[in-house]
């Protein structure tokens, strides 16, 4: 354990000494630590459901049973003040460049740590200090999928600036965000042309002529197992199944999805939405709720009904979530320039991938050269 007194970290509160524990995630997979983890998530300055216990632990159990991922946990007096998963990697996007990185798998859509409000810079200071001392053969640290508009990113930028640590943004983009005070109908009118809205109404009418059309919305855990299996079958019936990229295409991802759905539903953190035709789902959406917002996690639709645009009709129904008390925004978790959701949701969230120098002066000089080769410019920080 590497102790770092919080009182020594500039600008942070000082409730006592805080220790940064970094080790095998399996050591923290127990009831007492999960309670501390959940308390951290409840007081985090920014939400990230993908790093909460009920999602990250099923991810680790399914995808990293050997324990190659380490948890970095900042603790003080039995309280967890910050958390992030790390892994040492020998390849960087296909190139043989060893580095430390925040661990995000392909079904995890945000890579920023959970940190108690007021401890953001203390956490980054402790983490980067640990990486300096444990660089091994790593040439830098890589932070993928970090949101740039909140206090966690602001604290990271300040920490890098305060200690003149080289860093660079290697990739950035914007993804669709829903953040509005408008009603669903008013938002739809502002987002889509009259022609497109008319076409959606026509498709809805024609679909209703095919059979009995219904919309199901659930926020509890009733029949969660059946709903989960329906989703897995529906997703696998389309192009993802043919490409072997559906959740059900591999046992680990199917297991992760089943466990995460059950845990989220049991905690009241899941909204399930489905359009059904004669009781059979033709479009489904799972959304995680977190603090003042929500994350649109997974969607699937039946390609046999593509002419009716069931996925678009589903997103029209999903607008109602923005009216729920306590939901101020919804992150689409979609890629930049998504061909469908970008037409619906007009707001944007900036997501960046950063690389940061670690170790001594020689290693930092080498990082500057590597970063220049990757980006075409000298490391310019992340602000």
ZIBELWO-V330493 format. One line per field, one symbol per residue. phi: phi as a letter, one per 20 degrees, with the letter a starting at -180 (. if undefined). A space follows every 50 residues. Layout:
BEGIN
phi: ???
END
This chain:
BEGIN
phi: .decfgfeegndfceqfddeecaggffdebgffffffffggfdffcfbff dfgfdffgfffedcfenfededcecblneedabbecbececdlndfcfae bfecefdcdbdefebfgndgfgfffffffffgecflefeadddeldfddc fffgffgfffffdlefbbeebbaccfcdbbdffgffffffedfgffffff ffffffffffafdbcdcccddflffffffffgfffffdffffeldfgffc gffffgffffffffffemdcddcbedclmefdbbbdcedblebbcfebcb beffdgfelfffffffffgfffefgndebceflefflffdfffeeeecde ccddccfcneffffffggffffffdnbfgdncf
END
